[in-house]
């Protein structure tokens, strides 16, 4: 079927050529069949026109007949597709999966089906029929959980970008009445190594990141609409990483579905999910993915138009590498020569993301002078090294940090909570600094001072969950703040408030670290600043200064490099310190003074964020 159009095109040109010659011989110029020998200018021009006509007829004819032929030869698949059009599934392990849901859970998938192109439509259609009594529901309206791209046909990989792992962070508490429900918590010495307040353990799972882009006709269409064809790919391998991949797909699809349901009727009906679920099979059976290409283009356009509301890294689908991995002739060394890393692991999950760049807040949160010294030197027209441009004034840089980065982060968390989701792993590495332009490095530049060109995106939703999902670990953390009424699997107002508070608590130390690094005025690029990572700041604020923000302010004021930061937070009667207090101690407020708890949306009205973004 993939070659049907070419064959029809050739036949149509041959027929059109014969018809044109006969027409010209009998009606236009009788007896001028020997035009080539006469070589008259008029005859040559008419012959060229005839060639154009033949080509046009061939193109039009092939486009009309090929879909009819394709329908005739693959009617079994299309008939079956109508039966499964309302099924919503999440492909896992890089293989095409679509499963029926009944009261007993998941039953079967397409991996058990055998499609044979033997011309008998009925036996193939029977394989795709819906089992009696089954119902289908659509939950992922954007289709990102169902859409599977083919390597080469849809997308291409260009380079290996890096890899990341995961750490399990454990906060410890100590009490002297074991066995009792209400714990009598005691505070060990802050520097006692045998009784740490927080420990970290690395996970063995690894996520590899690749750059790539759309290819073929789809790429041309995307470019014509002014959209970015670049993509990011993440390979999740290992049990823990694959669990995180599924959780991330579920969280992002929920947020994208919320946007799609409000903006597009076709997506709300489930049309996008239907075409996405059949994309991979349609590409293999029919050689055409036009329906899903059109829906994918609408999705990308919608996400671009709603870029201020989509404060997360969008997911477009999953990359299916089953053909590559199942190919017995595939040489792993070819992959290594192309990418510089080992070949994909069987069973891994590849998620396809929109391209937002790789600049995180962790890379930005460094003293500007130290970053300036690490920049590659500029060279003049004759190759001479030029002095770097001076840094923008501190006030303009502080406006970019506060009005752009900090406010953008808080808005992203507010949008997340409005979607009935909590992140549970907010850190500087999970905050992407993107730009409205094509140059994504612009947002993280030390010379950037225009907040309106900045787009903050949350990433790494592997630990996220809805406000209706509370496990025993969450309840144990709540008990540490004397919230004994929170039970696993039982939604409540207190549980939702504490879930929000955990995100705000993590964001508070991100804010604190960002201010004390990106706005620090160090005298030299080699100056050693005090520790500003989240663990060190939490140990200082909680253990050393006993959660007293005023004492912590005095500590910061004693450092000359932070004097401007202290003055900034002192403005408007200490509005900045009030914001940090509300964020860093959100868990304590949620547990002890719930009436004074402020959500992320409410904290956006803090006077620190005054001014145009």
N, C-alpha and C positions, 0 to 999 in steps of 0.2 A: 504493500500500500504506500510505503514511503516513496516509491519511484513511480507511482501511477501518474502523477502530474507531469513528470518529464516525458513519459511515453505518450500521453495524450497530447502534450504540446507539440511533439515531433509529428504525430499523425495529423494534427490540425493544420500545421504549417504545410505539410505535403498536399493535403486536400485543397487548402486555400490557394496554393501555388498553381495547381492544375486548373482550378476554376478560373483563376485570374488570366492565365494564358489563353484558355478557350474564350473567355469573355473579350479579351483584347483582340484576339484573332478574328472573331466573327462580328463584333459590334463596334470596336473602336477604330481599328486600322486594318481593314481586310487586306490580306496578302502581306502584312508586315511582320510575319513570323520570323523573317530573316533580318530582324532589326540589328542583330549583332554584326552581321556582315555589312549592312548599310552604315551602321554607326551614326545614325542621325541623332542630333542633340535632343530632339523631341522624344524620340523613342527611348533613349537612355533615361531621360527624366521620368517618363511614364513607368518604365520598368522599376526604377528606384521606389516610386510611389507604391507600386505593386508589392515590392518586398516589405515595405512598412505595413501595408494592409495585411499581408500574410502573417506577419509577426503579431500584430494586434489581435487578429482573429485567433491565433494559436493561444495567446495568453488568456483571452476572455473565455474561450472554449474550455481550456484546461481548468480554469477556476470554477466553471459551472459544473462540469462533468465529474471532476475528482471527488468533491464531497459526496455526490450521489453514489459513486463507486465505493468510496470508503464506507458509507453507511451500509451499502449492500453486503460488503465483505465482513463487516464487524457488527452486524445488527445484534448478534448475541450479546456482545459486551454492552452495547448501548441499552438494550432492553434490561439487562441486569442492573445497569447503572441507575435506571429510573427507580428500581426497587430499593436501592440503598442510598438514594439521594438525601435522605434525612438522617442518615447515621453520622454521628460525630465521634471520632476516635482520636487517640494520640499515638502516632507511630513511635515505636520504641526499638532501640537497638539497630537502627539504620535499615530496617526492613519494612516493607509495606504491610501494614496491619489495619484491618477494619473489622470490628467485632460487633456482634449483636449483643444487646443488653436485655436481660430479662430479670425476673425477680431473684433468680439464683446467681446473678453476676455474669461475668464474661464467659462466653462459651467457645466460639470458633473464630478463625480469622482467615484472610485470603491466602496465607501461606499454605493452607491445606487444599486450596483449589487448584485445579489444573485446567488451564485454558488451551484448547487445541484449535488451530485454524484449519479445520478439515472441511469447511464449507457447510457443516451441519449446525444450524443456528440453535436448534431446540436443546441439544444436550449442553451447550455452553450456557444458554439462558437459564436452564434449570439450576445450574450451579450457583447463580447469583440471586435466585428467588429468595424473598424474605421468608423465614420460617413462620409458621402460623402462630398467632398470639403474641408476636413481638411488637414492641413499640419503639419508635425512634425519637430522639430529642436532639435539639441543637443548642449547645452551650458556648461553643467557640465561634462567634459570628464572623470573626476576621479570617478564619481558616488557617491560622498559623500552626495549629496542632495537627492538622490533617495534610497540609501541603508538603509534598516531597519533591525536591529538585533533583535533576539528573546532572551528574558531572559531565561537562562537555556540551550537552544539549542546552541546558539552562544557565549554568554557572561555570566559571573557571577559577581555579586557585592560582594565585600569583606568587605569594611568598609566605614564609613562616614569620610570625610577629613576636612570639614569645610564649611563655607558659606561666601558669599560676597554680598554687596549691591552696589548701584550706587548713585553718587552725581551729581547734576547739578551745574556746576560752571558758574557764571555770572560775567562778567567784566563790570563795570559801567563807563560811562563817563558823564561829566556835561558840559553843554553849556548854553550860555545866550541869544541865538537868536532862540527860538523855532518856528517851522513852516517854517523855511527856509531850502533849500536843503543843502547848504554849512554851516556847523555848526561851530560856534566859540567856540571851546572847552576851558574850564577853568579848572584849577587844584585846587581842594579843599585842605585844610590842610591835610597832610598825616595821622594824628592821630585823625581826626574828626570822631567819631563813627556814626554820622548821615549821612555821605557821604562816604561810603566805596567804594573802588575801585574794590573789589572782594567779592562775597558772595557765599556760598555753601548751598544747600538744599538737604536733603537725599530723596531718592526714596523709596517708599513702597515695591517695588519689590525685591525679594531675589533670589539669585542663590545658590543652594546647590551643593557641590562637593563631589563625591564619587570615591573611588578606586575600581578597578576591573581588570578582565583579560579575555582573550578568553578562551573558554572551548571546551571540546570534541575533535573530530578529527581535527578541525581547529587549535586548540592550539598545537597539536602534530606536525602538518605540519609546523606551524610558527616556533616552536622551532628547528625543523630539519634544517631550513634555517638560523639559527643563529639570528633570529629576536626576539624582545621583545614582550611577550604576555601581558604585563601589559597595562592597559588602565586607562584613566580618564573619568569620566562622570560628566556632568553638567546638573542640572535640572533647567530650566527656567520657573518660574511660575509668573503669573501676566501679565497684558497687556503690560506694558513697557518692562519687561524682555523678553517676547516672541517676541516683535518687535526687540529687540536687538539680539535674537537668530537667527531670520531670516536674519537680516543684516550680522551677523557673518558668517552664512552658505554661503551666497551669495558671500562675499568677499573672504573667504578661498577657496571656490570651483573655483573661477576665477583664483586664483594664482596656485592652483593645476592643473587646466586644462591647464594652460600655460606650466607647466613642462611636463605634460603627452603628450601634442601635439607635443613636440619637441623630445620626447624620445621613444614613443611607437606607432606603426602604428595601432594596434588594438584599443587602447584608442582613437586615432584620428578619427577612423571610427565610434566611438560611441559604441563599443562592451562592454566596461566596464560599461558605463551608462545603457546599455540594461540589462545586467545581474544583476546590482545593483537594478534596478527598480523592478525586478521580484523576488528578493531574499526572501522576507518575504512570498509571496504567494507560491513560489516554496517549501519552507520549510513546509508549512502547507498542500499543496495539494500533493506534490510529495515526501516529506520527504528527499529531497536531494538538496544541494546548491553547488554542486561541481563546476559548471561553475563560479559562483561569488567568491567562495573560491579561485580558481586559479587566477582570476583577482585581488582580494584583496591582495593576496600574491605578485603579480607583483607590485601592487601599493606601498605596504609597502617596498618592495625591492628597488623600484625606489626612494622613499623618503629618504631611508637610504643612497643610493649612492649619491643623490643630497643634502645631509644634509647641506653642506655649502651654497647652494643656497636657500634652503627651510628655510628661517629665520623667520618662523612663526610656531605656533603650528598646526599641521595638523589635519584635521577632517576625520574620516573614515566612519561615517554614523550617524544614529540616532537609539536610542533604543525604540522599540515599546513595550509598556506596556499595550496594550489594553486587552490582554488575562488576565493579572493579575487584572486589574481594573474592568473588566467585570465579573470576577468570583464572584458569589454571596457568595461562601463559604470562600472567602479570609478574614482572620482576620487581621485587622490593627495592632493588638498587636503583631502578629508574626513578622511583619516588624520591629516594634519598638524594640523587643527583639534582633533581628539580627543586626540592624544598630544603635540603640540608638537614632533614630530620628523618627518623624511621617512618616506615609506612604506617597507615592507620591500623589500629588494633581491631580485630573482629568483634562485633557486638557493641562497639562504642556508638555514642549518640552525637551527631553533628547538627548543631543548631545554627541557622542562618540569621544574622542580625543586620539591621540597617547600619550604615557606616556613620558613626559619630566621632571617629577618631579614637586614639588611644591615650589621650591626655587625661589624667586623673588629678584629683585635688591633692593627692599625695606628692605628685611631682611639682605642683605649683606651690605648695606650702613649704617654702624654703626662703631664707633671707634673699632679697633681690640682688644684693651685691655679690653674694656667693653664686647665684645663678648667672649673673652677668659675666663673672670670671670664667665660668665653665662653658660659655657660649663659644662656638667656633669663630675664629677671627674673620673679620670682613676684609676683602681684598679689593684694591682699586683697579682701574682699567689696565694698569701695567703689572698687576700681580703683587703690588706692594701692600703690606698689611696696614689696615686703617684702624684708628682708634674707635672703640664702640661708641654708639650714641649714648648720651647721658640719660639716666633714668628719669621718667616723668616725675613731677612734684609729688611729695608724699600725700598731699590732700587728694589729688586725683587718683592716686593708686588706692588710697583707703576707701574712696567712694566706689571704685570698681569692686573691691573686696566685699564691702558691706552691702551696697545696693545691688550688686550683681551676683556674687558667689553666695554669700550668706543668705540673702533674701531668696535667691533661687533655690537653694537647698531646702529652706523652710517651706517654700511653696510646693516643692516636689513631695516632701513628706506629707503636707496637708492634702495634696491631691491623692496620694496613696491611701491615706486614712479615709478620705471621702469615698474611696472605692471599696471600703470594708476590708482593707488589707493592711498588714503590718510587715515591716521589712525584716526586723530581728537581727540584722548584721550590718548596720550602717557604720561605715568607716571612711577614711579618706580615699581608700582604693576603690570603693564602690560608688564614688561620685565622679561622673564624667563631665569634663569641661568641653562642651561643644560650641560650635559657631553657626551663625545663620548662613555664612558663606561656604564656599567649597574648601577653603583652607582651614581645616579643623585645628591646626596648631595655633591659629590666631588667638583663640580664647585663652590659652595658657601662656602666652607671651608676656614677658615682663614689661612690655611697652603697651599692653592693652589697657585702655582706660574708659572704654565705651560700654557700659553695662547692657545696652539694648542689643548689642551684637552677640551677647553670651546666651547660650542655652545649656542649662543644667539638666543632666540626665542621671537618674538612679540606675544602677546595674546590680548584677549578682543577687537575684531573687531566689536563690536556692534554698534559703532558710525561711523564706516568707510563708505566710499563711493568712487565712481569713480570720476575722474576729469570732468566728464560730468554731475554730479549731484550737483547743487548748489541751495540751498533753500534760503528762505528769511532771515533766521537767519545768514547764511554765508554772504549774501549781507550786512546785518546790521553791521557785524563785519568789513567788508571791508570799509564801509562808515566811520567807526571810524578812518581809516587811509587815508581818502580823496580819496578813489577809488570809485568814484560815477558812473563810467562807467560799473561796474559789475552788471549784472542783473540776476535774478533768472531764472534758466533753460536755460541760454544762455552761452555756453562754449566760453572762450576767453583766450588769452595768459596771460592777467593780472589775470584772475580768477585762472588759473592753477598755476601760480607763487605764488599767495597769499595762495592757498591751501597748496602748499609745504612749504611755509614760516611758516604756523601755526604749522605744525609738527616739523619743525626745531626749532622754538621758544620754544615749550614744551620740546624738547630734550635738548636744551641748559641748561635749569634749572635742568633737570635730571643730566646732566654732572656735573654741578656746585655743586649740593648737594652730588653727589657720591664722588667727589674729596675731599670735605671738611669734609666728615664723614669717609669714608673707609681709608683715608690716614692721618687722624688727629692723632697726637702724644700726647695723653693726659697723664698727670702724674700719675693719679690713675683711677681706674675703676669707681669711683663715681664722677669724675670731670664733672661739668655741662658745656657743650659746648654751644656756641651761637646757636640760632635757625637756622636750615638748611633745613627746609621743603620748598617746591616750592613757597608757598604763601609768606613766610617770605623773602626769597631771592628775589623774584620779587618786594616786597615792598621796600626792601633796594636798589636794583639796579635802579628801575624805579622812585620811589617817593623820596627817601632820597638822592640818588646820581645823580638823573636826567639823568639816562642812560649814565653816565660817567664811563667807565670801569676802567680808570686809578684811579679814586677816590675809586672805589670799591677794587682795588688792594691794595691801601694804608690801607684800612680798614682790609683786610685779613692779610696784613703784620704785623699789630699791634698785632695780636693774635699769640703768640708763638707756639701754637699747629699747626698752618698752615704754619709755615716758610718753611718747606720742600716743601709743595704744591706750594707756591709762587715761590720758586726757580725752581721747575719743569716747571711751566708755563712761567717763564722768559727765559728758554732756547731757542736758535735759534731766538734771537731778539724778544722774546715775542710771539712766535708762538702759545703757548697755549692760551694766552689772545686773540689773533686774532681769534682763533677758537671759543672761547666762545662769543666774540663780534658778529661774523657772525651768530652764532646760536641764541643767546638771542634776537638780534635785527633784525632777518630775516624779520619780517613783515614790519618794518620801511624801510629796504633796498628795499624790493620788491615794496613798494609804492612810495618811494622818489627817489631811484637810481636803477631802474631795471637793468641797464647795469652792475652794480656791484654785483648783486645777484648771490650767489653761491649755486648750488644744493648740495644735500647730496653726490652724487657721486663725485663732484668736491672737496668737503671739505675733502674727504679721502686722498687727496694728501698733507694735512697739515703736516709740518715737525714734529709735535708732535707725529705722528704715525710711525715714522721711526723705523726700526728694524724688526726682524722676528717675525711673530705671532706664 
